[in-house]
Amino acid sequence: MRHFLTYIGLLAMVLGSTVFSARAAVAQEPRSRFMRPTTRVGDSIDYELSYVHAPGLEVIFPDSTAEFKPFEYVGKTYYPTRTRRGQSLDRTIYHLRTFALDSVQRLSLPVTILRGNDTVTVPSTAASLRLRRTAPALSGAVPVLRQNTVLLPVPARFNYPYWLAGTGLLALALGGIFISFRRTLRRRYQLYKLRKNHVYFLAQYARHIERFALSRSLTNMERAITLWKNYLTGLEDNTINSLTTKEIVAHYENDQDINTALRIADQVIYGNQFNEEEAETDLAFELLRTFAERRYDLVSVRSRA
């Protein structure tokens, strides 16, 4: 029993000395202060936290995750530990700002001390800050507010989502129609081009014939024949504009109208054999025009099928 009491006494002495040494190590509390006595809402203010301690003490200052209310953390500037005459100084300046409207605001940040596996949190001295007014104080009674419930016109805004949705639906509908009637539309477009080219050919062909009748120029007759060949080349997708008269007659299986018309044209153009009467040249022009209309009708019937 006496040995047990002696053990208890020694344990109490060890614990007492440990507590005494821990208290002695933190006997001087951390100090904090604002670098300016006043600030305005939203302005940055510097808050200094410093701690003088024994050189062998491990000290941790708060980081950005600490509780800074009623202030907001903006950043910090820390300084290396400085030791003089057996004492170390740790110092950090926190850059804060406040949006609270209290006239006097206070802040105290704790410092953590590491001792082996244990930690001791020591609060710093509280620093106070006064909030400056940014608006002049009202003199006298607060004016009574007058109620105004008159509706004001609001300009209509363009409804982009509905218009985009409508445009998309219209595009889908047109795409569906095009896919469904693509063949019909293509056939109608081809017929439209055929008719348009045919009308243009007839107008130009008649103009060349008229010029030939007035001037009796071989150039105008040659232009009319070339126009006829080019038209049939585009109409039937062939190459008769590069063929000779004999090859063209063979291409159209010795068609009598083609044979007669081109023979007369060759005699006039290459043989310079003008007939006193214009009956033969008029016949050649008429036969070529009639043949072109027959070929146009044939191609149109095929395109409609």
ABEGO torsion letter per residue (X at the ends): XAAAAAAAAAAAAAAAAAAAAAAAAAABBBBBBBABABBBBGBBBBBBBBBBBBAABBBBBBBAABBAOABBBAEBBBBBBBBBGGBBBBBBBBBBBBABABABBBBBBBBBBBBEABBBBBBBBBBBBBBBBABBBBBEBBBBBBBBABBBBBBBBBBAAAAAAAAAAAAAAAAAAAAAAAAAAAAAAAAAAAAAAAAAAAAAAAAAAAAAAAAGBAAAAAAAAAAAAAAAAAAAGBAAAABBAAAAAAAAGGBAAAAAAAAAAAAAAAAGBBBABAAAAAAAAAAAAAAAAAAAAAAAAAAAX
